[in-house]
Amino acid sequence: MANPYGNIAGASAQSKPGWQERLVQMVRDADTGSARSRNNLRGGKLYAQCDPEMLVLTTEAARSRGMTTAAYIRRAVAAFVAHDLEVPFEEVTKYAPMPLPFGKKSADLSPGKTKRTTDDGTGFGSWEVKGSESGVE
């Protein structure tokens, strides 16, 4: 999917052949040298502000798949990242924590204190993004 705002992507510039491989390699290189890899902890958080009604809908969608709301959001974002960057889904999910069943809480969600697990991208249904340039089908 081409960037409609022009080439601001740097190493992942889609106008240069092999951009997916370069992007994936950059992520792997960063992961190898990061403190997160060395100390086996997760440090980053991703927040999304939404209306309470959107949270209700997202929580119900997560419940329908038997997973936590946070896991559902991570999987949905990973599916679109993989689709938009044309990289394998599992290449994206391996940098996310393993999804937990609905109702289960992580022991400690403080930055830098959550033990690192790897999401293999399987389970909890299909996460394939389908659609055209005009939207998701």
DSSP file (Angstrom, degrees, kcal/mol; ACC not computed):
  #  RESIDUE AA STRUCTURE BP1 BP2  ACC     N-H-->O    O-->H-N    N-H-->O    O-->H-N    TCO  KAPPA ALPHA  PHI   PSI    X-CA   Y-CA   Z-CA
    1    1 A M              0   0    0      0, 0.0    13,-0.1     0, 0.0     2,-0.1   0.000 360.0 360.0 360.0 117.9    0.0    0.0    0.0
    2    2 A A        -     0   0    0      1,-0.1     5,-0.0     2,-0.0     3,-0.0  -0.375 360.0-109.0 -71.9 147.2    1.6    3.2   -1.1
    3    3 A N    >   -     0   0    0      1,-0.2     3,-1.4    -2,-0.1    -1,-0.1  -0.673  22.8-155.5 -76.4 116.7    1.9    6.1    1.2
    4    4 A P  T 3  S+     0   0    0      0, 0.0    -1,-0.2     0, 0.0     3,-0.1   0.632  89.9  59.8 -70.0 -11.1   -0.6    8.8   -0.1
    5    5 A Y  T 3  S-     0   0    0      1,-0.4     2,-0.1    -3,-0.0    -2,-0.0   0.254 115.8-100.8-100.9  11.7    1.5   11.5    1.6
    6    6 A G    <   -     0   0    0     -3,-1.4     2,-1.2     1,-0.0    -1,-0.4  -0.334  60.1 -36.5  96.3 178.6    4.7   10.9   -0.2
    7    7 A N  S    S+     0   0    0      1,-0.2     6,-0.1    -2,-0.1     3,-0.0  -0.659  71.1 133.6 -86.4  97.7    7.9    9.1    0.7
    8    8 A I        +     0   0    0     -2,-1.2    -1,-0.2     4,-0.1     4,-0.1   0.176  46.6  97.3-118.6  12.8    8.6    9.8    4.4
    9    9 A A    >   -     0   0    0      1,-0.2     3,-1.5    -3,-0.1     2,-0.3   0.622  60.1-167.7 -85.3 -14.8    9.3    6.1    5.2
   10   10 A G  G >  S+     0   0    0      1,-0.3     3,-2.0     2,-0.2    -1,-0.2  -0.485  76.6  11.6  66.4-122.5   13.1    6.1    5.0
   11   11 A A  G 3  S+     0   0    0     -2,-0.3    -1,-0.3     1,-0.3    12,-0.2   0.758 132.4  53.5 -62.7 -25.0   14.4    2.5    5.0
   12   12 A S  G <  S+     0   0    0     -3,-1.5    -1,-0.3    10,-0.1     2,-0.2   0.218  74.5 146.0 -95.2  16.8   10.9    1.2    4.4
   13   13 A A    X   -     0   0    0     -3,-2.0     3,-1.7     1,-0.2     6,-0.1  -0.354  44.1-148.4 -56.1 119.1   10.4    3.4    1.4
   14   14 A Q  T 3  S+     0   0    0      1,-0.3    -1,-0.2    -2,-0.2     5,-0.1   0.601  90.5  71.5 -71.2 -10.4    8.2    1.3   -0.9
   15   15 A S  T 3  S+     0   0    0      2,-0.1    -1,-0.3     1,-0.1    -2,-0.1   0.638  87.9  73.6 -78.2 -12.8    9.8    2.9   -4.0
   16   16 A K  S X  S-     0   0    0     -3,-1.7     3,-0.9    -5,-0.0    -1,-0.1  -0.900  92.2-117.8-104.3 120.6   13.0    1.0   -3.3
   17   17 A P  T 3  S+     0   0    0      0, 0.0    -2,-0.1     0, 0.0    -4,-0.1  -0.196  97.2  29.9 -55.6 144.5   12.9   -2.8   -4.0
   18   18 A G  T 3> S+     0   0    0     -4,-0.1     4,-2.0    -6,-0.1     5,-0.2   0.630  74.3 138.6  82.8  15.2   13.4   -5.0   -1.0
   19   19 A W  H <>  +     0   0    0     -3,-0.9     4,-2.5     1,-0.2     5,-0.2   0.851  67.2  55.0 -64.5 -35.0   11.9   -2.5    1.5
   20   20 A Q  H  > S+     0   0    0      1,-0.2     4,-2.7     2,-0.2     5,-0.2   0.937 109.2  47.2 -63.1 -44.8   10.0   -5.2    3.4
   21   21 A E  H  > S+     0   0    0      1,-0.2     4,-2.4     2,-0.2    -1,-0.2   0.900 112.6  49.5 -63.2 -40.8   13.2   -7.2    4.1
   22   22 A R  H  X S+     0   0    0     -4,-2.0     4,-2.4     2,-0.2    -1,-0.2   0.918 112.2  48.2 -64.0 -42.9   15.1   -4.0    5.1
   23   23 A L  H  X S+     0   0    0     -4,-2.5     4,-2.1     2,-0.2    -2,-0.2   0.938 113.1  46.5 -63.1 -47.9   12.3   -3.0    7.5
   24   24 A V  H  X S+     0   0    0     -4,-2.7     4,-2.5     1,-0.2    -1,-0.2   0.897 112.9  50.5 -62.6 -40.4   12.1   -6.5    9.1
   25   25 A Q  H  X S+     0   0    0     -4,-2.4     4,-2.9    -5,-0.2    -1,-0.2   0.885 107.6  53.4 -66.3 -37.8   15.9   -6.6    9.4
   26   26 A M  H  X S+     0   0    0     -4,-2.4     4,-2.4     2,-0.2    -1,-0.2   0.914 110.9  47.0 -60.7 -42.6   15.9   -3.2   11.1
   27   27 A V  H  X S+     0   0    0     -4,-2.1     4,-2.5     2,-0.2    -2,-0.2   0.923 112.9  48.5 -65.8 -44.5   13.4   -4.4   13.6
   28   28 A R  H  X S+     0   0    0     -4,-2.5     4,-2.4     2,-0.2    -2,-0.2   0.917 112.2  49.2 -61.3 -43.3   15.3   -7.6   14.2
   29   29 A D  H  X S+     0   0    0     -4,-2.9     4,-1.7     1,-0.2    -2,-0.2   0.913 112.2  47.8 -63.0 -43.0   18.6   -5.7   14.6
   30   30 A A  H  X S+     0   0    0     -4,-2.4     4,-0.6     1,-0.2    -1,-0.2   0.892 112.4  50.1 -64.2 -39.1   16.9   -3.3   17.1
   31   31 A D  H >< S+     0   0    0     -4,-2.5     3,-0.7     1,-0.2     6,-0.4   0.896 107.9  53.2 -66.2 -40.4   15.4   -6.2   19.0
   32   32 A T  H 3< S+     0   0    0     -4,-2.4    -1,-0.2     1,-0.2    -2,-0.2   0.876 116.7  37.5 -63.5 -38.4   18.8   -8.0   19.2
   33   33 A G  H 3< S+     0   0    0     -4,-1.7    -1,-0.2    -5,-0.2    -2,-0.2   0.401  94.6 110.1 -95.6   3.3   20.5   -5.0   20.7
   34   34 A S  S <X S-     0   0    0     -3,-0.7     4,-1.8    -4,-0.6     3,-0.4  -0.434  73.1-127.4 -84.4 154.4   17.8   -3.7   22.9
   35   35 A A  H  > S+     0   0    0      1,-0.2     4,-3.0     2,-0.2     6,-0.3   0.823 109.5  65.7 -62.9 -31.0   17.7   -3.8   26.7
   36   36 A R  H  >>S+     0   0    0      1,-0.2     5,-0.9     2,-0.2     4,-0.8   0.904 104.6  43.2 -59.9 -41.7   14.3   -5.5   26.4
   37   37 A S  H  45S+     0   0    0     -3,-0.4    -1,-0.2    -6,-0.4    -2,-0.2   0.898 114.7  49.8 -70.3 -40.2   16.0   -8.5   24.8
   38   38 A R  H  <5S+     0   0    0     -4,-1.8    -2,-0.2     1,-0.2    -1,-0.2   0.901 121.7  31.2 -68.3 -40.5   18.9   -8.6   27.2
   39   39 A N  H  <5S-     0   0    0     -4,-3.0    -1,-0.2     2,-0.2    -2,-0.2   0.394 102.2-126.5-102.2   5.2   16.8   -8.4   30.4
   40   40 A N  T  <5 +     0   0    0     -4,-0.8    76,-2.0    -5,-0.2     2,-0.3   0.766  68.4 121.5  61.8  28.6   13.8  -10.3   29.0
   41   41 A L  E   < -A  115   0A   0     -5,-0.9     2,-0.4    -6,-0.3    -1,-0.2  -0.842  60.2-126.5-120.4 158.6   11.3   -7.5   30.0
   42   42 A R  E     +A  114   0A   0     72,-2.1    70,-2.0    -2,-0.3    72,-0.7  -0.849  26.0 172.0-101.4 140.0    8.9   -5.3   28.0
   43   43 A G        +     0   0    0     -2,-0.4     2,-0.2    68,-0.3    -1,-0.1   0.625  46.1  82.3-121.8 -19.4    9.1   -1.6   28.4
   44   44 A G        -     0   0    0     67,-0.1     2,-0.3    68,-0.0    68,-0.1  -0.571  49.5-165.7 -97.4 154.9    6.8    0.1   25.9
   45   45 A K        -     0   0    0     -2,-0.2     2,-0.4    66,-0.1    -2,-0.0  -0.955   8.2-152.7-131.0 153.5    3.1    0.8   26.0
   46   46 A L        -     0   0    0     -2,-0.3     2,-0.4     2,-0.0    28,-0.0  -0.994  15.1-164.9-127.0 123.6    0.7    1.8   23.3
   47   47 A Y        -     0   0    0     -2,-0.4     2,-0.4     2,-0.0    -2,-0.0  -0.844   8.3-170.1-112.0 146.4   -2.4    3.8   24.2
   48   48 A A        -     0   0    0     -2,-0.4     2,-0.3     2,-0.0    -2,-0.0  -0.957  13.8-147.4-135.1 116.8   -5.5    4.5   22.2
   49   49 A Q        +     0   0    0     -2,-0.4     2,-0.3     0, 0.0    -2,-0.0  -0.618  31.2 157.7 -79.7 139.6   -8.1    7.0   23.3
   50   50 A C        -     0   0    0     -2,-0.3    -2,-0.0     3,-0.0     5,-0.0  -0.978  44.7 -87.2-154.3 165.5  -11.6    6.2   22.4
   51   51 A D    >>  -     0   0    0     -2,-0.3     4,-1.7     1,-0.1     3,-0.7  -0.403  44.8-111.1 -68.9 153.4  -15.2    6.8   23.4
   52   52 A P  H 3> S+     0   0    0      0, 0.0     4,-2.1     0, 0.0     5,-0.1   0.843 118.8  58.4 -55.7 -33.8  -16.7    4.6   26.1
   53   53 A E  H 3> S+     0   0    0      1,-0.2     4,-2.3     2,-0.2     5,-0.1   0.877 103.3  51.6 -65.4 -36.9  -19.0    3.0   23.5
   54   54 A M  H <> S+     0   0    0     -3,-0.7     4,-2.7     2,-0.2    -1,-0.2   0.874 108.1  52.4 -66.7 -36.6  -15.9    2.0   21.4
   55   55 A L  H  X S+     0   0    0     -4,-1.7     4,-2.7     2,-0.2    -2,-0.2   0.899 108.4  50.5 -65.1 -40.2  -14.4    0.4   24.4
   56   56 A V  H  X S+     0   0    0     -4,-2.1     4,-2.2     2,-0.2    -2,-0.2   0.938 112.9  46.3 -61.5 -46.7  -17.6   -1.6   25.0
   57   57 A L  H  X S+     0   0    0     -4,-2.3     4,-2.3     2,-0.2    -2,-0.2   0.919 114.1  47.5 -62.3 -44.4  -17.6   -2.8   21.4
   58   58 A T  H  X S+     0   0    0     -4,-2.7     4,-2.6     1,-0.2    -2,-0.2   0.907 111.4  50.6 -65.0 -42.2  -13.9   -3.7   21.5
   59   59 A T  H  X S+     0   0    0     -4,-2.7     4,-2.6     1,-0.2    -1,-0.2   0.898 111.3  48.4 -63.2 -40.3  -14.3   -5.6   24.8
   60   60 A E  H  X S+     0   0    0     -4,-2.2     4,-2.1     2,-0.2    -1,-0.2   0.886 111.0  50.2 -67.6 -38.4  -17.3   -7.6   23.4
   61   61 A A  H  X S+     0   0    0     -4,-2.3     4,-0.9     2,-0.2    -2,-0.2   0.920 112.3  48.0 -64.1 -42.5  -15.3   -8.4   20.2
   62   62 A A  H >X>S+     0   0    0     -4,-2.6     5,-2.3     1,-0.2     3,-0.8   0.925 110.7  51.0 -62.4 -44.6  -12.4   -9.6   22.4
   63   63 A R  H ><5S+     0   0    0     -4,-2.6     3,-0.9     1,-0.3    -1,-0.2   0.870 103.4  59.2 -61.0 -37.2  -14.7  -11.6   24.6
   64   64 A S  H 3<5S+     0   0    0     -4,-2.1    -1,-0.3     1,-0.3    -2,-0.2   0.778 110.6  42.4 -64.9 -24.3  -16.2  -13.2   21.5
   65   65 A R  H <<5S-     0   0    0     -4,-0.9    -1,-0.3    -3,-0.8    -2,-0.2   0.469 116.0-116.8 -97.3  -4.5  -12.7  -14.5   20.6
   66   66 A G  T <<5S+     0   0    0     -3,-0.9    36,-1.1    -4,-0.6     2,-0.3   0.798  75.7 112.5  77.3  28.8  -12.0  -15.5   24.2
   67   67 A M  B   <S-B  101   0B   0     -5,-2.3    -1,-0.3    34,-0.3    -2,-0.2  -0.856  71.9 -89.4-130.9 164.6   -9.1  -13.0   24.7
   68   68 A T     >  -     0   0    0     32,-2.0     4,-2.2    -2,-0.3     5,-0.1  -0.269  37.3-115.1 -68.3 160.2   -8.4   -9.9   26.8
   69   69 A T  H  > S+     0   0    0      2,-0.2     4,-2.5     1,-0.2     5,-0.2   0.908 117.1  51.3 -62.7 -42.9   -9.2   -6.5   25.3
   70   70 A A  H  > S+     0   0    0      1,-0.2     4,-2.5     2,-0.2    -1,-0.2   0.909 110.2  49.2 -61.6 -42.1   -5.6   -5.5   25.2
   71   71 A A  H  > S+     0   0    0      2,-0.2     4,-2.5     1,-0.2    -1,-0.2   0.898 110.4  51.4 -64.2 -39.9   -4.7   -8.7   23.4
   72   72 A Y  H  X S+     0   0    0     -4,-2.2     4,-2.7     2,-0.2    -2,-0.2   0.928 110.5  47.9 -62.3 -45.7   -7.5   -8.1   20.9
   73   73 A I  H  X S+     0   0    0     -4,-2.5     4,-2.6     2,-0.2     5,-0.2   0.923 112.2  49.4 -62.9 -44.3   -6.2   -4.6   20.2
   74   74 A R  H  X S+     0   0    0     -4,-2.5     4,-2.7     1,-0.2    -1,-0.2   0.920 112.9  47.3 -61.0 -43.5   -2.6   -5.8   19.8
   75   75 A R  H  X S+     0   0    0     -4,-2.5     4,-2.4     2,-0.2    -2,-0.2   0.914 112.2  49.1 -65.4 -42.5   -3.7   -8.5   17.4
   76   76 A A  H  X S+     0   0    0     -4,-2.7     4,-1.9     2,-0.2    -2,-0.2   0.924 113.9  45.9 -63.4 -44.1   -5.9   -6.2   15.3
   77   77 A V  H  X S+     0   0    0     -4,-2.6     4,-2.7     1,-0.2    -2,-0.2   0.924 112.2  51.8 -63.5 -43.7   -3.1   -3.6   15.0
   78   78 A A  H  X S+     0   0    0     -4,-2.7     4,-2.8    -5,-0.2     5,-0.2   0.889 106.8  54.0 -60.4 -39.6   -0.6   -6.4   14.2
   79   79 A A  H  X S+     0   0    0     -4,-2.4     4,-2.1     1,-0.2    50,-0.3   0.918 112.5  42.5 -62.4 -43.3   -3.0   -7.6   11.4
   80   80 A F  H  X S+     0   0    0     -4,-1.9     4,-3.2     2,-0.2     5,-0.3   0.879 113.0  52.7 -72.3 -37.0   -3.2   -4.2    9.8
   81   81 A V  H  X S+     0   0    0     -4,-2.7     4,-2.5     2,-0.2     6,-0.2   0.953 111.9  46.2 -60.4 -48.7    0.6   -3.6   10.2
   82   82 A A  H  X>S+     0   0    0     -4,-2.8     5,-1.8    -5,-0.2     4,-0.7   0.912 116.4  45.7 -60.5 -42.9    1.4   -6.9    8.5
   83   83 A H  H ><5S+     0   0    0     -4,-2.1     3,-0.5    -5,-0.2    -2,-0.2   0.951 115.7  44.1 -64.9 -50.6   -1.1   -6.1    5.7
   84   84 A D  H 3<5S+     0   0    0     -4,-3.2    -2,-0.2     1,-0.2    -1,-0.2   0.836 120.6  39.9 -68.1 -33.4   -0.1   -2.5    5.1
   85   85 A L  H 3<5S-     0   0    0     -4,-2.5    -1,-0.2    -5,-0.3    -2,-0.2   0.467 105.1-128.7 -93.7  -2.5    3.7   -3.3    5.2
   86   86 A E  T <<5 +     0   0    0     -4,-0.7    -3,-0.2    -3,-0.5    -4,-0.1   0.909  62.9 132.4  55.3  47.3    3.2   -6.6    3.3
   87   87 A V      < -     0   0    0     -5,-1.8    -1,-0.2    -6,-0.2    -2,-0.1  -0.877  67.4 -80.6-121.0 157.6    5.2   -8.6    5.9
   88   88 A P    >>  -     0   0    0      0, 0.0     3,-0.9     0, 0.0     4,-0.9  -0.294  34.1-128.7 -60.4 140.0    4.2  -11.9    7.4
   89   89 A F  H >> S+     0   0    0      1,-0.3     4,-2.6     2,-0.2     3,-1.0   0.886 109.6  54.7 -53.6 -44.3    1.7  -11.6   10.3
   90   90 A E  H 3> S+     0   0    0      1,-0.3     4,-1.5     2,-0.2    -1,-0.3   0.768  99.3  62.1 -65.6 -25.4    3.9  -13.8   12.5
   91   91 A E  H <4 S+     0   0    0     -3,-0.9    -1,-0.3     2,-0.2    -2,-0.2   0.790 112.0  38.2 -69.5 -27.3    6.8  -11.4   11.9
   92   92 A V  H X< S+     0   0    0     -3,-1.0     3,-1.7    -4,-0.9    -2,-0.2   0.887 113.6  52.8 -87.1 -46.8    4.8   -8.6   13.5
   93   93 A T  H >< S+     0   0    0     -4,-2.6     3,-2.4     1,-0.3    26,-1.0   0.762  91.6  74.3 -66.0 -24.2    3.1  -10.6   16.3
   94   94 A K  T 3< S+     0   0    0     -4,-1.5    -1,-0.3     1,-0.3    -2,-0.1   0.666  93.3  56.1 -65.6 -11.6    6.4  -12.0   17.6
   95   95 A Y  T <  S+     0   0    0     -3,-1.7    -1,-0.3    23,-0.1    -2,-0.2   0.226  98.8  77.5 -99.7  13.1    7.1   -8.6   19.1
   96   96 A A  S <  S-     0   0    0     -3,-2.4    23,-1.6    23,-0.2   -25,-0.0  -0.879  91.0 -98.1-117.5 152.2    3.8   -8.6   21.1
   97   97 A P        -     0   0    0      0, 0.0    21,-0.2     0, 0.0    -2,-0.1  -0.322  50.5 -90.6 -63.9 151.8    3.0  -10.4   24.3
   98   98 A M        -     0   0    0      1,-0.1    21,-0.1    -4,-0.1   -27,-0.1  -0.423  51.9-104.7 -60.9 133.4    1.2  -13.7   24.0
   99   99 A P        -     0   0    0      0, 0.0    -1,-0.1     0, 0.0    19,-0.0  -0.310  33.4-142.1 -62.3 144.1   -2.6  -13.1   24.2
  100  100 A L        -     0   0    0      4,-0.1   -32,-2.0     1,-0.1   -29,-0.1  -0.782  24.4 -97.3-104.7 151.9   -4.2  -14.0   27.5
  101  101 A P  B >   -B   67   0B   0      0, 0.0     3,-2.1     0, 0.0   -34,-0.3  -0.309  56.6 -81.2 -63.2 151.4   -7.7  -15.6   27.8
  102  102 A F  T 3  S+     0   0    0    -36,-1.1   -34,-0.2     1,-0.3     3,-0.1  -0.257 117.4  22.2 -55.5 135.1  -10.6  -13.2   28.5
  103  103 A G  T 3  S+     0   0    0      1,-0.3     2,-0.4    -3,-0.1    -1,-0.3   0.255  93.9 116.9  91.7 -12.0  -10.8  -12.2   32.2
  104  104 A K    <   -     0   0    0     -3,-2.1     2,-0.3    -4,-0.0    -1,-0.3  -0.756  51.0-152.3 -92.9 135.3   -7.1  -13.0   33.0
  105  105 A K        -     0   0    0     -2,-0.4     2,-0.1    -3,-0.1    -3,-0.0  -0.790  18.1-114.0-105.3 148.0   -4.9  -10.2   34.1
  106  106 A S        -     0   0    0     -2,-0.3     3,-0.2     1,-0.1     8,-0.0  -0.457  28.7-120.2 -70.4 153.1   -1.1   -9.9   33.7
  107  107 A A  S    S+     0   0    0      1,-0.3     2,-0.3    -2,-0.1    -1,-0.1   0.915  93.9   3.7 -63.5 -44.4    0.8   -9.9   37.0
  108  108 A D        -     0   0    0      2,-0.1    -1,-0.3     5,-0.1     7,-0.1  -0.933  54.1-174.4-149.1 118.2    2.3   -6.5   36.5
  109  109 A L        +     0   0    0     -2,-0.3     5,-0.1    -3,-0.2     3,-0.1   0.240  44.1 129.0 -98.1  13.4    1.7   -4.1   33.7
  110  110 A S  S >> S-     0   0    0      1,-0.1     3,-2.2     3,-0.1     4,-0.7  -0.435  72.8 -94.9 -67.6 140.5    4.3   -1.5   34.8
  111  111 A P  T 34 S+     0   0    0      0, 0.0   -68,-0.3     0, 0.0    -1,-0.1  -0.309 110.9  14.3 -56.2 134.5    6.7   -0.5   32.0
  112  112 A G  T 34 S+     0   0    0    -70,-2.0   -69,-0.2     2,-0.1    -2,-0.1   0.467 114.8  78.0  81.6   1.5    9.8   -2.6   32.1
  113  113 A K  T <4  +     0   0    0     -3,-2.2     2,-0.5   -71,-0.2   -70,-0.1   0.521  60.3 101.3-119.9  -8.7    8.3   -5.2   34.5
  114  114 A T  E  < S-A   42   0A   0    -72,-0.7   -72,-2.1    -4,-0.7    -2,-0.1  -0.683  77.0-119.2 -81.8 122.8    6.1   -7.3   32.2
  115  115 A K  E     -A   41   0A   0     -2,-0.5     2,-0.5   -74,-0.2   -74,-0.2  -0.286  32.0-109.0 -60.6 144.3    7.9  -10.6   31.4
  116  116 A R        +     0   0    0    -76,-2.0     2,-0.3   -80,-0.1    -1,-0.1  -0.639  44.8 163.9 -82.8 125.1    8.5  -11.1   27.8
  117  117 A T        -     0   0    0     -2,-0.5     2,-0.5    -3,-0.1    -3,-0.0  -0.857  31.0-124.0-126.1 167.0    6.5  -13.7   25.9
  118  118 A T        -     0   0    0     -2,-0.3     2,-0.6   -21,-0.2   -24,-0.2  -0.957   8.0-139.3-121.1 130.3    6.1  -14.1   22.2
  119  119 A D        -     0   0    0    -23,-1.6   -23,-0.2   -26,-1.0   -21,-0.1  -0.763   9.5-162.1 -83.2 118.6    2.8  -14.2   20.3
  120  120 A D        -     0   0    0     -2,-0.6    -1,-0.1     2,-0.1   -26,-0.1   0.467  38.0-118.3 -83.0   0.5    3.1  -16.9   17.6
  121  121 A G  S    S+     0   0    0      1,-0.3     2,-0.2   -28,-0.2     6,-0.1   0.509  76.9 114.4  79.9   3.5    0.2  -15.4   15.7
  122  122 A T        +     0   0    0    -32,-0.1    -1,-0.3     4,-0.1    -2,-0.1  -0.624  50.4  33.8-104.0 165.8   -1.9  -18.6   16.1
  123  123 A G  S    S+     0   0    0     -2,-0.2     0, 0.0    -3,-0.1     0, 0.0   0.072  77.0  73.9  81.0 165.7   -5.1  -19.2   17.9
  124  124 A F  S    S-     0   0    0    -59,-0.1   -57,-0.1   -58,-0.0    -1,-0.1   0.750 107.6 -73.2  63.3  28.4   -8.1  -16.9   18.6
  125  125 A G  S    S-     0   0    0      2,-0.0     2,-0.2   -60,-0.0   -60,-0.0  -0.151  77.8 -32.9  86.6-179.7   -9.4  -17.1   15.0
  126  126 A S        -     0   0    0      1,-0.1    -4,-0.1     2,-0.1    -2,-0.0  -0.509  40.8-173.6 -78.0 143.3   -8.2  -15.7   11.7
  127  127 A W        +     0   0    0     -2,-0.2     2,-0.4    -6,-0.1    -1,-0.1  -0.031  34.5 138.7-125.3  28.5   -6.6  -12.3   11.7
  128  128 A E        -     0   0    0      1,-0.0     2,-0.5   -45,-0.0   -48,-0.1  -0.611  49.0-135.8 -78.2 129.6   -6.3  -11.8    8.0
  129  129 A V        -     0   0    0     -2,-0.4     2,-0.4   -50,-0.3    -2,-0.1  -0.758  25.8-173.7 -85.9 125.3   -7.1   -8.3    6.7
  130  130 A K        +     0   0    0     -2,-0.5     7,-1.4     2,-0.0     2,-0.3  -0.890  28.4  78.9-116.6 148.6   -9.3   -8.4    3.7
  131  131 A G  E     -C  136   0C   0     -2,-0.4     5,-0.2     5,-0.3     2,-0.2  -0.895  60.6 -88.8 150.4-177.4  -10.4   -5.5    1.6
  132  132 A S  E >   -C  135   0C   0      3,-1.9     3,-1.5    -2,-0.3    -2,-0.0  -0.557  54.4 -83.5-117.6-176.4   -9.7   -2.9   -1.0
  133  133 A E  T 3  S+     0   0    0      1,-0.3     3,-0.1    -2,-0.2    -2,-0.0   0.742 125.5  60.7 -62.6 -22.4   -8.1    0.5   -0.9
  134  134 A S  T 3  S-     0   0    0      1,-0.3     2,-0.3     0, 0.0    -1,-0.3   0.580 120.9 -61.8 -85.8  -8.4  -11.5    1.9    0.0
  135  135 A G  E <   -C  132   0C   0     -3,-1.5    -3,-1.9     0, 0.0     2,-0.3  -0.890  65.0 -51.0 152.7 178.5  -11.8    0.0    3.2
  136  136 A V  E      C  131   0C   0     -2,-0.3    -5,-0.3    -5,-0.2    -7,-0.0  -0.646 360.0 360.0 -86.5 137.8  -12.0   -3.4    4.9
  137  137 A E              0   0    0     -7,-1.4    -6,-0.2    -2,-0.3    -1,-0.1   0.431 360.0 360.0 -93.2 360.0  -14.5   -5.9    3.7
